[in-house]
Amino acid sequence: MDMTRRLFGTDGIRGTANAEPMTAETVLRLGQAAGLLFTRGAHRHRVVIGKDTRLSGYMLEPALVAGFIGSGMDVVLVGPLPTPAIAMLTRSLRADLGVMISASHNTFEDNGIKLFGPDGFKLSDATEAEIEQMMESNLAARMAGARKLGRASRMEDAGGRYIEFAKNTFPRGLRLDGMKIVVDCAHGAAYKVAPTVLWELGAEVIRVGVAPDGFNINRDCGSTVPNFLTGEVRRHGADLGMALDGDADRVILSDERGQIIDGDQILALMARSWQQSGQLRGGGIVATVMSNLGLEKFLEGQGLALHRTQVGDRYVMEKMRADGLNVGGEQSGHMILSDYATTGDGLLAALQVLAVLVEQRRPASEVCRVFQRWPQKLRSVRFTGESPLEAPDVQRAIAAAEARLSGQGRLLIRKSGTEPVIRVMAEAEDEALVEREVDDLCAVIGQAVKLSAQGAT
């Protein structure tokens, strides 16, 4: 039985709006198939649907609604809200499924769909493959009868529920009085809720990226354009800046000097502070293969382990659940604090950092520079046809480079999951060594690509 996934990637389905697979027709079938798969038992079945601020949400949302209603499920619409809010509401409303319509940090032309099970966790690869298989079957014959169709309702106070949920993760005795915070919402899903949470906790809030028009999500702002955030922090003399992405499941911070604090530094800060307060579970944290070696060495010094996974916040979460750890994340700013949330939540991570700043009464530039980053270089080599990684010359060069870096750094070579490129990354304390190893390896891989192209002609 073929259980491969063609539609689903590392984070749901994603593509250009109104082109396959992001068409109303395909999304309608997705709603029908997922609705049938998650109809288990005799109770009234329910699905929660949220979205970000993209224009194409107006097309995809009704298509999904029609699919779920046709399969006999009731639909609760909550409008633009962060991805983690949808995961939270799915659990809170005892729903059978949660759906987020978003392409995260991509520009408005793209859109995507993320699915959450009744436990608020992203669906497994196997369940996604099952949904795809059902989409290819004869769904019409299995749709609900005229009396069994679902109903749709709009939930007016969904934003308020998430605001309360987020505030409850902030330590009870603390307030943000006297703190000036820039919050860049990327004209995305958190444009109302994130500034409100900070304001209600007592902060002076500078709101940017809070005027969505359907087209401007992530444009020149948000977590993928950190220079905009750092400029605003310096301009307003703020104590901290935080930039979310389009669906607010990740965050990048800026200290008061306008220096970026990436996901690795946030992870280090959380690990140390939660270890000291006795909140850290499992004797370490989870991060991906992309996290800096400096983080790993810092954690070793604290007597903590760094467990690495492949890239993708769902794999981080799976490892956390398997090994009983409660802090995990990615260098790119996905932070998962499983005591509070079942998926990455940029606002919750920022609140935890703010709690440390308030308790220590020291500036972010001191508190959030937890470890010294090791020099890291990443380069990509494009190829056509077969991957050049299997070529004997390339294999020999990789083995030699690994031998030279052994004990003083690390080498990571991987094929991109989204485009035909090989990514070559090296890290070591010696910057010149890092530069040399990456450049030499890229030259060998580039040569293999050339030879393979000549062989093909």
VEXDRENVO-564460 format. One record per residue (C-alpha): residue in one letter; x, y, z; residue number from 1. Coordinates in steps of 0.001 Angstrom, whole numbers, plus 500000, padded with zeros to 6 digits. Layout:
A, X, Y, Z, NUM;
...
//
This chain:
M, 500000, 500000, 500000, 1;
D, 501579, 503283, 498859, 2;
M, 501651, 505694, 501830, 3;
T, 503897, 508388, 500378, 4;
R, 502855, 512020, 500702, 5;
R, 502793, 514128, 497566, 6;
L, 500648, 517047, 498700, 7;
F, 501966, 517395, 502231, 8;
G, 505487, 518727, 502868, 9;
T, 507349, 519275, 506161, 10;
D, 504693, 521745, 507326, 11;
G, 501323, 520928, 505765, 12;
I, 500393, 521734, 502165, 13;
R, 501758, 524887, 500535, 14;
G, 501793, 526453, 497078, 15;
T, 500820, 529384, 494870, 16;
A, 497241, 530490, 495502, 17;
N, 494723, 529403, 492830, 18;
A, 497218, 526959, 491288, 19;
E, 497420, 523265, 492234, 20;
P, 497346, 522180, 494998, 21;
M, 496108, 525483, 496434, 22;
T, 492882, 525547, 494391, 23;
A, 489313, 525639, 495693, 24;
E, 488693, 522203, 494103, 25;
T, 491611, 520443, 495803, 26;
V, 490968, 522144, 499130, 27;
L, 487287, 521130, 498932, 28;
R, 488397, 517485, 498521, 29;
L, 490845, 517909, 501409, 30;
G, 487970, 519056, 503648, 31;
Q, 485822, 516122, 502538, 32;
A, 488583, 513542, 503084, 33;
A, 489818, 514927, 506425, 34;
G, 486211, 515262, 507595, 35;
L, 485495, 511599, 506815, 36;
L, 488751, 510384, 508361, 37;
F, 488172, 512258, 511630, 38;
T, 484501, 511289, 511993, 39;
R, 484913, 508752, 514777, 40;
G, 481963, 507811, 516976, 41;
A, 478377, 509041, 517209, 42;
H, 478945, 512548, 518696, 43;
R, 478477, 515778, 516699, 44;
H, 481843, 516297, 515014, 45;
R, 483490, 519684, 514966, 46;
V, 486392, 521388, 513158, 47;
V, 487973, 524759, 514004, 48;
I, 489212, 526815, 511026, 49;
G, 491541, 529818, 511351, 50;
K, 493551, 531779, 508811, 51;
D, 496095, 534548, 508365, 52;
T, 495500, 537761, 506401, 53;
R, 496209, 536686, 502789, 54;
L, 493754, 537593, 500045, 55;
S, 493453, 533930, 498997, 56;
G, 492089, 533009, 502431, 57;
Y, 488731, 534321, 501184, 58;
M, 488760, 531599, 498504, 59;
L, 490194, 528677, 500472, 60;
E, 488168, 529104, 503671, 61;
P, 484717, 528626, 502030, 62;
A, 486036, 525664, 500003, 63;
L, 487210, 523945, 503202, 64;
V, 483921, 524785, 504942, 65;
A, 481930, 523196, 502110, 66;
G, 484100, 520066, 502259, 67;
F, 483721, 519606, 506022, 68;
I, 479978, 520360, 506042, 69;
G, 479485, 517876, 503205, 70;
S, 481246, 515202, 505263, 71;
G, 478857, 515893, 508161, 72;
M, 481114, 518023, 510383, 73;
D, 480146, 521266, 512120, 74;
V, 482556, 524139, 511417, 75;
V, 483687, 526855, 513837, 76;
L, 485219, 529857, 512042, 77;
V, 487540, 532094, 514088, 78;
G, 489028, 534386, 511411, 79;
P, 492633, 535659, 511495, 80;
L, 494441, 534164, 514502, 81;
P, 497931, 532710, 515111, 82;
T, 498554, 529033, 514287, 83;
P, 499120, 528193, 517988, 84;
A, 495717, 529749, 518809, 85;
I, 494057, 527269, 516442, 86;
A, 495864, 524373, 518139, 87;
M, 494750, 525704, 521550, 88;
L, 491101, 526250, 520496, 89;
T, 490926, 522774, 518921, 90;
R, 491644, 521291, 522344, 91;
S, 489545, 523826, 524259, 92;
L, 486436, 523248, 522112, 93;
R, 486924, 519447, 522193, 94;
A, 487018, 519619, 518386, 95;
D, 487975, 516639, 516245, 96;
L, 490248, 518654, 513984, 97;
G, 491880, 522085, 513677, 98;
V, 492831, 523780, 510404, 99;
M, 495064, 526801, 509820, 100;
I, 495056, 528441, 506383, 101;
S, 498479, 530085, 506080, 102;
A, 501766, 529973, 504185, 103;
S, 503639, 531137, 507285, 104;
H, 506553, 533438, 506324, 105;
N, 505932, 533315, 502526, 106;
T, 504617, 536337, 500593, 107;
F, 500899, 536792, 499861, 108;
E, 501004, 534931, 496509, 109;
D, 501336, 531618, 498381, 110;
N, 498997, 529944, 500801, 111;
G, 498954, 526717, 502740, 112;
I, 497027, 524464, 505098, 113;
K, 498176, 523004, 508426, 114;
L, 496087, 520353, 510180, 115;
F, 495892, 519602, 513915, 116;
G, 494401, 516527, 515561, 117;
P, 491998, 516652, 518539, 118;
D, 495029, 516702, 520893, 119;
G, 496231, 519985, 519313, 120;
F, 499316, 518364, 517748, 121;
K, 500162, 518497, 514048, 122;
L, 499109, 515347, 512210, 123;
S, 501704, 512606, 511698, 124;
D, 503191, 511795, 508289, 125;
A, 501134, 508583, 508244, 126;
T, 497816, 510373, 508878, 127;
E, 498621, 512955, 506192, 128;
A, 499352, 510132, 503736, 129;
E, 496005, 508548, 504663, 130;
I, 494165, 511816, 503915, 131;
E, 495903, 512047, 500522, 132;
Q, 494898, 508507, 499696, 133;
M, 491258, 509243, 500583, 134;
M, 491307, 512364, 498397, 135;
E, 492042, 510118, 495410, 136;
S, 489109, 507793, 496190, 137;
N, 485418, 508181, 495304, 138;
L, 484409, 510659, 498010, 139;
A, 481011, 511573, 496570, 140;
A, 479559, 508192, 497506, 141;
R, 480582, 508668, 501149, 142;
M, 479310, 512192, 501788, 143;
A, 476655, 512881, 504448, 144;
G, 472957, 512587, 503623, 145;
A, 470781, 515704, 503457, 146;
R, 469804, 515434, 507144, 147;
K, 473359, 514771, 508353, 148;
L, 475092, 517850, 506893, 149;
G, 477113, 519991, 509294, 150;
R, 476532, 523652, 510183, 151;
A, 478953, 526595, 510263, 152;
S, 479158, 529208, 513013, 153;
R, 481470, 532118, 513698, 154;
M, 483150, 532369, 517088, 155;
E, 483222, 536034, 518106, 156;
D, 485451, 535833, 521200, 157;
A, 488169, 533501, 519859, 158;
G, 490815, 536263, 519977, 159;
G, 489958, 537085, 523579, 160;
R, 490313, 533445, 524588, 161;
Y, 493803, 533261, 523085, 162;
I, 494782, 536569, 524738, 163;
E, 493823, 535173, 528165, 164;
F, 495595, 531888, 527415, 165;
A, 498811, 533731, 526441, 166;
K, 498717, 536011, 529502, 167;
N, 498328, 532976, 531778, 168;
T, 501739, 531692, 530633, 169;
F, 503402, 534837, 532071, 170;
P, 504474, 534520, 535734, 171;
R, 501635, 535710, 537981, 172;
G, 503521, 538205, 540130, 173;
L, 505227, 540020, 537229, 174;
R, 504185, 542968, 535084, 175;
L, 505731, 544702, 532059, 176;
D, 505350, 548217, 533496, 177;
G, 508061, 550614, 532335, 178;
M, 509076, 548407, 529395, 179;
K, 508899, 549750, 525859, 180;
I, 508444, 546938, 523339, 181;
V, 508331, 547040, 519550, 182;
V, 506101, 544277, 518174, 183;
D, 506208, 543598, 514425, 184;
C, 503252, 541407, 513450, 185;
A, 504254, 541104, 509756, 186;
H, 500736, 542317, 508783, 187;
G, 499814, 538736, 509661, 188;
A, 497645, 536600, 511912, 189;
A, 498732, 538124, 515253, 190;
Y, 498119, 541760, 514292, 191;
K, 495434, 542210, 516963, 192;
V, 496232, 539688, 519680, 193;
A, 500016, 540076, 520161, 194;
P, 500073, 543854, 520859, 195;
T, 496997, 543482, 523112, 196;
V, 498649, 540827, 525296, 197;
L, 501736, 543012, 525835, 198;
W, 499621, 546110, 526533, 199;
E, 497400, 544284, 529037, 200;
L, 500521, 543089, 530884, 201;
G, 501554, 546738, 531316, 202;
A, 504055, 547400, 528515, 203;
E, 504303, 550501, 526353, 204;
V, 503728, 548915, 522938, 205;
I, 505014, 550206, 519588, 206;
R, 502854, 548361, 517021, 207;
V, 504234, 547830, 513523, 208;
G, 503112, 545491, 510737, 209;
V, 499514, 545719, 512029, 210;
A, 497676, 547009, 508925, 211;
P, 496979, 543940, 506763, 212;
D, 495439, 544568, 503334, 213;
G, 495524, 541052, 501875, 214;
F, 498769, 541692, 499990, 215;
N, 501325, 543021, 502492, 216;
I, 501791, 539988, 504784, 217;
N, 505562, 539503, 505453, 218;
R, 506407, 542288, 502968, 219;
D, 509543, 544105, 504197, 220;
C, 508693, 543157, 507782, 221;
G, 508275, 540171, 510112, 222;
S, 510743, 537569, 511371, 223;
T, 512360, 537027, 507941, 224;
V, 513267, 540741, 507587, 225;
P, 515002, 541414, 510932, 226;
N, 516570, 544706, 509744, 227;
F, 513155, 546364, 509834, 228;
L, 512691, 545352, 513490, 229;
T, 516176, 546433, 514592, 230;
G, 515701, 549829, 512895, 231;
E, 512381, 550390, 514711, 232;
V, 513901, 549373, 518076, 233;
R, 516702, 551929, 517686, 234;
R, 514334, 554635, 516396, 235;
H, 511996, 554316, 519383, 236;
G, 514660, 553575, 522014, 237;
A, 512809, 550372, 522948, 238;
D, 513913, 547820, 525571, 239;
L, 513109, 544879, 523316, 240;
G, 511797, 544181, 519827, 241;
M, 509929, 541104, 518661, 242;
A, 509111, 540152, 515063, 243;
L, 506590, 537408, 514352, 244;
D, 506037, 535680, 511007, 245;
G, 502767, 535583, 509040, 246;
D, 501109, 532955, 511242, 247;
A, 502978, 533908, 514459, 248;
D, 504379, 530473, 515242, 249;
R, 507901, 531871, 515286, 250;
V, 509695, 534929, 516626, 251;
I, 512997, 536755, 516287, 252;
L, 514000, 539232, 519017, 253;
S, 516126, 542381, 519020, 254;
D, 517924, 543768, 522071, 255;
E, 517839, 547483, 522941, 256;
R, 520921, 548142, 520775, 257;
G, 519268, 546680, 517683, 258;
Q, 521220, 543411, 517752, 259;
I, 519330, 540277, 516680, 260;
I, 518647, 537508, 519205, 261;
D, 517987, 534320, 517212, 262;
G, 516237, 531107, 518178, 263;
D, 519441, 529498, 519455, 264;
Q, 520036, 532288, 522005, 265;
I, 516371, 532124, 523101, 266;
L, 516710, 528339, 523574, 267;
A, 519880, 528792, 525641, 268;
L, 518214, 531437, 527824, 269;
M, 515105, 529266, 528352, 270;
A, 517205, 526180, 529148, 271;
R, 519287, 527991, 531766, 272;
S, 516432, 529900, 533365, 273;
W, 514052, 526907, 533492, 274;
Q, 516817, 524659, 534812, 275;
Q, 517477, 527135, 537634, 276;
S, 513769, 527349, 538512, 277;
G, 513327, 523572, 538308, 278;
Q, 510879, 523839, 535392, 279;
L, 513114, 522159, 532772, 280;
R, 512279, 518508, 532151, 281;
G, 514342, 515721, 530592, 282;
G, 517817, 517094, 531313, 283;
G, 518140, 518997, 528038, 284;
I, 516388, 520546, 525058, 285;
V, 515597, 519654, 521440, 286;
A, 516829, 521608, 518405, 287;
T, 517546, 520795, 514756, 288;
V, 520736, 519995, 512853, 289;
M, 520936, 523730, 511966, 290;
S, 521481, 524935, 515558, 291;
N, 524888, 526415, 516316, 292;
L, 527641, 524340, 517945, 293;
G, 528107, 527166, 520428, 294;
L, 524650, 526310, 521816, 295;
E, 525621, 522653, 522188, 296;
K, 528875, 523507, 524006, 297;
F, 527061, 525985, 526295, 298;
L, 524472, 523344, 527261, 299;
E, 527227, 520774, 527921, 300;
G, 528753, 523290, 530343, 301;
Q, 525383, 523487, 532132, 302;
G, 525189, 519692, 532338, 303;
L, 522391, 519610, 529755, 304;
A, 522025, 517641, 526527, 305;
L, 521121, 518953, 523073, 306;
H, 519016, 516472, 521115, 307;
R, 519069, 517229, 517375, 308;
T, 516389, 516419, 514800, 309;
Q, 515917, 517045, 511080, 310;
V, 514685, 520520, 510087, 311;
G, 510994, 521157, 510835, 312;
D, 509236, 522121, 514072, 313;
R, 506985, 519013, 513910, 314;
Y, 510086, 516785, 514196, 315;
V, 511280, 518840, 517169, 316;
M, 507883, 518318, 518829, 317;
E, 507880, 514578, 518097, 318;
K, 511306, 514215, 519746, 319;
M, 510184, 516276, 522762, 320;
R, 507147, 514035, 523249, 321;
A, 509157, 510837, 522789, 322;
D, 511880, 511810, 525295, 323;
G, 509843, 513832, 527820, 324;
L, 511474, 517238, 527196, 325;
N, 509567, 520521, 527486, 326;
V, 511775, 523039, 525635, 327;
G, 512587, 522799, 521934, 328;
G, 512922, 524929, 518849, 329;
E, 514743, 526035, 515752, 330;
Q, 517390, 528655, 515052, 331;
S, 514832, 530321, 512741, 332;
G, 512655, 531210, 515744, 333;
H, 510181, 528335, 516112, 334;
M, 509985, 527895, 519897, 335;
I, 507984, 525065, 521445, 336;
L, 507263, 525241, 525173, 337;
S, 505192, 522105, 525636, 338;
D, 504109, 522971, 529207, 339;
Y, 501916, 525596, 527545, 340;
A, 501448, 524786, 523862, 341;
T, 501370, 521870, 521418, 342;
T, 503110, 523762, 518618, 343;
G, 505519, 526677, 518064, 344;
D, 504287, 529976, 519527, 345;
G, 506291, 533168, 518931, 346;
L, 504368, 535276, 521446, 347;
L, 504707, 532734, 524267, 348;
A, 508463, 532477, 523687, 349;
A, 508818, 536284, 523761, 350;
L, 506816, 536428, 527026, 351;
Q, 509196, 533926, 528650, 352;
V, 512196, 536068, 527625, 353;
L, 510428, 539189, 528935, 354;
A, 509827, 537423, 532260, 355;
V, 513590, 536878, 532647, 356;
L, 514306, 540535, 531726, 357;
V, 511792, 541792, 534314, 358;
E, 513108, 539471, 537044, 359;
Q, 516770, 540323, 536443, 360;
R, 516224, 544054, 535780, 361;
R, 519072, 544034, 533296, 362;
P, 519055, 545041, 529611, 363;
A, 518369, 542473, 526893, 364;
S, 521886, 542937, 525435, 365;
E, 523297, 541429, 528671, 366;
V, 520609, 538847, 529454, 367;
C, 520110, 537423, 525948, 368;
R, 523757, 537002, 524893, 369;
V, 523917, 533631, 526572, 370;
F, 526660, 531930, 524552, 371;
Q, 529294, 532798, 521970, 372;
R, 528221, 531696, 518501, 373;
W, 530746, 529546, 516660, 374;
P, 531603, 530738, 513150, 375;
Q, 529151, 529097, 510749, 376;
K, 529118, 529221, 506964, 377;
L, 526306, 527976, 504750, 378;
R, 526464, 527781, 500954, 379;
S, 524155, 526201, 498380, 380;
V, 525081, 524477, 495112, 381;
R, 522327, 524172, 492492, 382;
F, 522058, 521041, 490365, 383;
T, 519870, 519568, 487633, 384;
G, 518929, 515927, 487279, 385;
E, 520434, 513497, 489795, 386;
S, 521836, 514675, 493131, 387;
P, 525664, 514937, 492894, 388;
L, 526104, 513738, 496494, 389;
E, 526575, 510098, 495484, 390;
A, 529529, 510823, 493146, 391;
P, 532722, 509084, 494425, 392;
D, 534782, 512323, 494277, 393;
V, 532171, 514112, 496388, 394;
Q, 531981, 511270, 498912, 395;
R, 535790, 511270, 499263, 396;
A, 535892, 515066, 499715, 397;
I, 533175, 514921, 502388, 398;
A, 535004, 512168, 504299, 399;
A, 538270, 514142, 504179, 400;
A, 536582, 517365, 505353, 401;
E, 534867, 515498, 508209, 402;
A, 538220, 514059, 509271, 403;
R, 539812, 517536, 509313, 404;
L, 536921, 519001, 511359, 405;
S, 536735, 516032, 513720, 406;
G, 536877, 517145, 517340, 407;
Q, 536944, 520860, 516527, 408;
G, 533766, 521474, 514545, 409;
R, 531100, 519854, 512427, 410;
L, 529997, 519505, 508835, 411;
L, 526395, 519285, 507642, 412;
I, 525543, 518449, 504046, 413;
R, 521942, 517980, 502997, 414;
K, 519726, 518117, 499972, 415;
S, 517079, 520852, 500299, 416;
G, 513533, 519606, 500760, 417;
T, 512085, 522435, 498684, 418;
E, 514464, 523102, 495740, 419;
P, 517207, 521319, 493723, 420;
V, 520184, 522509, 495782, 421;
I, 522749, 520906, 498041, 422;
R, 523328, 522858, 501266, 423;
V, 526847, 522760, 502678, 424;
M, 527408, 524044, 506201, 425;
A, 530449, 523952, 508450, 426;
E, 531074, 525209, 511979, 427;
A, 534229, 525481, 514047, 428;
E, 535915, 527951, 516388, 429;
D, 538474, 528651, 513642, 430;
E, 536700, 530871, 511092, 431;
A, 539337, 530460, 508374, 432;
L, 538990, 526675, 508595, 433;
V, 535188, 526957, 508208, 434;
E, 535503, 529189, 505126, 435;
R, 538077, 526918, 503509, 436;
E, 536177, 523650, 504069, 437;
V, 532858, 525020, 502729, 438;
D, 534443, 526648, 499663, 439;
D, 536499, 523546, 498818, 440;
L, 533524, 521208, 499170, 441;
C, 531260, 523453, 497080, 442;
A, 533931, 523483, 494357, 443;
V, 534053, 519643, 494322, 444;
I, 530230, 519375, 494261, 445;
G, 530059, 522031, 491504, 446;
Q, 532581, 520040, 489458, 447;
A, 530498, 516861, 489909, 448;
V, 527392, 518749, 488697, 449;
K, 529319, 519891, 485579, 450;
L, 530607, 516377, 484812, 451;
S, 527134, 514899, 485254, 452;
A, 525682, 517528, 482866, 453;
Q, 528363, 516711, 480270, 454;
G, 527615, 512996, 480682, 455;
A, 523917, 513651, 480147, 456;
T, 524611, 515443, 476856, 457;
//
